[in-house]
Amino acid sequence: MKTQNASGYDWWLGVADVLTQGISQGAQKLERVHLSIADETFDLLSRSPITRPWSEVVRTTHHSITRLSYRSVATVATHTGQLLSDINGNLNS
């Protein structure tokens, strides 16, 4: 039977797992929403003869930075969750 401290520790590990998964999945969904909203603006800019030459360059740069940002958050959250899981596995071994 687990002690109260061990049960509390497992509870906090569960909370951390839910949070890290939520942050990772949330970042992926926010990335898709962010890019789709930005595409609406960039599509309008590409229709104007004045802004057309730069529209695709700016869109590509924007999308690259956006993907890097959101995917970095998702990756850090995923690896943090894996690290906590590994630590828990080592402590219970």
Backbone torsions as a table, in degrees:
resi	resn	phi	psi	omega
1	MET	NA	139.0	-178.9
2	LYS	-80.0	147.8	174.4
3	THR	-75.1	168.9	179.7
4	GLN	-63.8	-37.5	178.7
5	ASN	-64.5	-40.8	179.6
6	ALA	-66.2	-40.0	177.9
7	SER	-65.0	-41.0	177.2
8	GLY	-63.8	-39.9	178.3
9	TYR	-62.7	-44.7	178.6
10	ASP	-63.3	-37.7	178.9
11	TRP	-61.9	-46.1	-179.9
12	TRP	-65.3	-35.8	175.0
13	LEU	-64.4	-37.0	175.9
14	GLY	-64.7	-42.6	177.0
15	VAL	-61.3	-44.9	179.5
16	ALA	-62.0	-39.5	179.4
17	ASP	-64.3	-44.8	178.3
18	VAL	-62.1	-43.7	-179.5
19	LEU	-64.5	-46.1	-178.3
20	THR	-66.2	-38.9	176.4
21	GLN	-65.9	-41.1	179.0
22	GLY	-63.6	-42.2	179.0
23	ILE	-65.6	-43.9	-179.9
24	SER	-62.3	-50.2	-179.7
25	GLN	-67.1	-39.2	178.8
26	GLY	-62.7	-40.9	179.0
27	ALA	-63.9	-38.4	178.8
28	GLN	-65.6	-42.1	179.2
29	LYS	-68.8	-41.7	178.0
30	LEU	-62.8	-36.3	176.9
31	GLU	-59.1	-47.9	-179.3
32	ARG	-62.1	-42.2	179.6
33	VAL	-65.5	-46.6	179.8
34	HIS	-56.2	-48.5	-178.2
35	LEU	-66.3	-38.4	-179.1
36	SER	-69.3	-37.7	176.3
37	ILE	-66.3	-43.4	179.1
38	ALA	-62.9	-36.7	179.6
39	ASP	-61.3	-34.4	176.9
40	GLU	-59.1	-46.0	179.7
41	THR	-67.2	-45.4	-179.3
42	PHE	-65.5	-32.0	176.0
43	ASP	-64.4	-40.4	176.4
44	LEU	-64.7	-43.0	179.9
45	LEU	-63.9	-32.7	-178.7
46	SER	-73.8	-14.4	179.0
47	ARG	-83.0	-22.8	-177.6
48	SER	-86.7	131.3	-179.9
49	PRO	-62.0	-27.5	-178.7
50	ILE	-73.3	-41.5	-175.4
51	THR	-97.3	-10.9	-176.7
52	ARG	-54.7	-44.7	-176.2
53	PRO	-60.5	-31.1	-176.5
54	TRP	-100.4	-11.9	-174.3
55	SER	-57.4	-48.3	-177.3
56	GLU	-70.7	-34.3	177.8
57	VAL	-64.3	-46.4	-179.5
58	VAL	-67.9	-39.7	178.3
59	ARG	-60.3	-46.5	-179.7
60	THR	-61.9	-44.6	178.6
61	THR	-63.8	-47.3	179.5
62	HIS	-58.7	-48.8	-177.5
63	HIS	-64.7	-36.9	178.7
64	SER	-65.0	-45.4	179.5
65	ILE	-65.9	-40.8	179.5
66	THR	-62.8	-47.6	179.4
67	ARG	-61.1	-44.2	179.2
68	LEU	-59.9	-43.6	-177.8
69	SER	-64.8	-54.6	-176.9
70	TYR	-67.2	-38.5	-179.1
71	ARG	-71.7	-29.1	174.8
72	SER	-65.5	-43.9	177.9
73	VAL	-61.8	-46.3	-179.4
74	ALA	-63.1	-40.4	-179.5
75	THR	-67.1	-44.2	178.7
76	VAL	-62.1	-42.9	179.2
77	ALA	-63.5	-44.1	179.8
78	THR	-62.1	-46.0	-179.1
79	HIS	-69.4	-32.6	175.5
80	THR	-63.9	-43.5	177.1
81	GLY	-62.4	-41.5	178.4
82	GLN	-65.7	-40.0	178.7
83	LEU	-62.4	-45.4	178.4
84	LEU	-63.1	-38.7	177.7
85	SER	-65.1	-41.3	178.4
86	ASP	-65.4	-41.5	178.3
87	ILE	-62.1	-43.6	179.1
88	ASN	-63.5	-41.0	178.4
89	GLY	-62.1	-39.8	179.2
90	ASN	-69.3	-35.8	179.8
91	LEU	-71.5	-32.0	-179.0
92	ASN	-87.1	-4.3	-179.2
93	SER	-78.4	NA	NA
